[in-house]
Amino acid sequence: AAPYDPFGWKLERVERLLELLGNPHLRLKVIHIAGTKGKGSTSTITSSILKSAGYKVGLYTSPHLITFRERIVINDEMISKEQVCKMVEYVKPYVEKLRQQEDTIGKISFFDLYTAIAMLFFELEKVDFAVFEVGMGGRLDATNVVNPLVSVITPISYDHMLSLGNTLTAIAGEKAGIIKENGYVVTAPQELEALKVIKDTCKNKNAILFQVGQDFTYEKTHTGAFNEFNVYGIFGRYDKLTVQMLGEHQIINATTALGAIECLRFHGIKIPSASIKSGIFNAKLKARVEVVQYNPIIIIDVAHNSASAKALSETIRKTFGYQKLILVLGVSLHKDIKGMGEHLCPIADKIILTKVDNPRAMSPEAIKEELIEFRDDFIITQNAQSAIEIAKSMATPLDLICITGSFYLAGEAMKVLNIGVYDSFDMELTDQHFLTSTSEGE
């Protein structure tokens, strides 16, 4: 498969492959989720609620942390190694057929291929529902071949500007591309600029829009180790909901997911309140302000743009008590590093800049140049292992170490700290094929 090329976006390639595979995506009951921030969490919570109601649920997310198998999940179980091999062998001849059309449609990308595999796998496994997280944008994303029961848009902010545009209006236009004719749409709270685009798109496509903050409202009743909150939906009130994932932004993600679940009623599907409550409580997602170690506390987070860095900063200040905050930071090229630095530099006592083993990673020296206006006392390291070792050597049991900046750094940190490390099958395939061609959410 060709590396991901944001400037060669076409739905035609994945549509042709799916056609050769018998159009499995058209037989799936899909909830489709786009957005800049919180779409992974919202997808996970949505899937968890449906699973709590007794359904078999496929969940497709990106990018991955350690192995690409994380992207295809059914009821919390990753696709197995045997199933991956079987699916790849099955689609191979169809990919070969498409290769003969490369001159007109271009090369099929990894994301095209893996999205098609997910759709076929979910159909073969007879899932009741499939939750698809958009990779990047929405309009031309490979997942946007589905005919969803409900389309969901999480908070839109600045990210992937090279591919999606430099204004919120342009970025929102790409995200709103998942809205379908006569469809149901749920949006999280948005900036006015982005909301206007979503409203206009819904109007043009005769889609029905529901807004968190207007049609679904929430009130926080307790924040701390867990977030407790109430939601007033379009079909009822839900009291004393609890989300275990840290940060007040997870209340918004959970309310958005609940909105999507309520919209299933328009298709004759009613999810019990008890399933909603347990599904929200049981939802977990790695590397989202995840505490992975104590004494000192070490947290890993995938914040990789200004909005997510702001949410991380606020969560750290409101949730944790510590003497010193030691920040380990590594980011990808073409990110709003100044925007991230604005929120992260003021709260850190020490900052260690590093680089992950990935062609899309920015050098620590280049990161320093971007952040020099905030401070100049950075420690430079050339890999995640040395950065984490230095952070641990500097920390006392009362300190907090936060490792953040990209999915790639989060994944490497998990390997260094021996958290959720998979076997050589995953490492070899990931290293050989997917480090340069993962996409999308990063």
C-alpha positions, 0 to 999 in steps of 0.5 A: 500500500502507498504511504498516506498522501493528503494531497491525493485524497479520493473516495473513488479508490476505496469505493472501487475496492469495496465494490470488488468486495461486495460493498460490505459497508452498505450493510452496516449500521454505522455511527460516523464521528468526525472532529478535531478534538475528542473524536476518539473518546466520543467514538469509544464512549458511543461503542461502550454504551452500545456494548453495555446494551448487549450489542456486538459493536465494531469500533474503527479508530486511528491512529494507533499507539503500538500496533495497527490492530488497535484500529479494528476492535469488536467489543473491546477485543482487537482484531487477532493476528490470524484474522489480520493475515486472513483479511489481508490475504483475502483482499490481496487479489482485489488490490492487484486488480486496482493496481491496473487502474493506478494511472487513473485513480492513483495508488490505494493508500494504507488507510484506504486499504485498512478502512475497507478491511475493517468494513469487510471484517465487521460485516463478516463478524455480523456486528450489530453496530459499527462506530467509525472515527474519521481519520482526517477531515471528513469529506474525502476521508476513506470512512466517508463511504458509509450511510450512517444512522447518525453523523457526529461532529466533535469540537472543531479547532485548528489542526492539519491546516496544510490539508484542510485549510487555514480557517475554521470555516474551511476546516469545518467545511471538511468535517461537515462533509460527513453530513448526509442528505436527510440525515441526523447530525449531532454536534458538540459545542462549536465556535460560531464560525464552525457552527455556521458551516455545520448549520448551513450544510444541514440546511442544504442537505435537509439534515436534522441537527441536534446541538450539545448545549442546546438540545442536549444540555449537561451540568457538572455535579462533581469533578475530581478523580471522576467526573459526575454529571447530569444530562438533559436529552431530547428523550429524557433526563440522565442523572449521576452519570460518571465518566472515568476518563480524566478531564472536564472535556470528557463530560462534553465527549460523553454528552455528545456520545449520548446525543448520538445514542438518543438519535438512534430512536429515530431509527426505532432503536431505544437504548436503556438508561441503565446501559447508557450509565454503565457504558459511559462509566466503563469507557476507557481509552489509552493515553488520554490523561492516562495515569500509568505509574505512581511515585512519581505519577506518570501520565501519558496524553496524545494532545497534539494541537492547541485545543487538546494542549489547553484541555490537558493543561486544565486537567493537570491543574484541576486534578493532580497535586504535585510539587514539580511538573516535568514535561516530556514533549515530542511533536510531529511536523506541521503542528501548531507548536506555539499554540501548544506551548502557550498552554503547556510551557507555563505549567511545567517546571522542567521541559524535556524535548525529544524526538520519536523514531518517525519520519514525521517527527520534528527535531527537538532543536526545531521544537525549541526554536518554536517555543523560545518565546515562552522560555529557554531552559529546555533539556534536549534529548534525541529519543523517547527512552533517554527523555523518560529516563532523564525525567524519572531521574529528576523526579521525586515521588511527589512530582508529576511527569507528563509525556505528551505531544503526539500519538507516536510519542505516547506509543513509544512511551508505552513501549519504554514503560512496558505498558500494553506492549504486544509481541514481535508480530505487531512490532515487525508489521508496524515498523515495516509498513505503518510508521510512514503511512499512518495518518489521520488523527495525528 
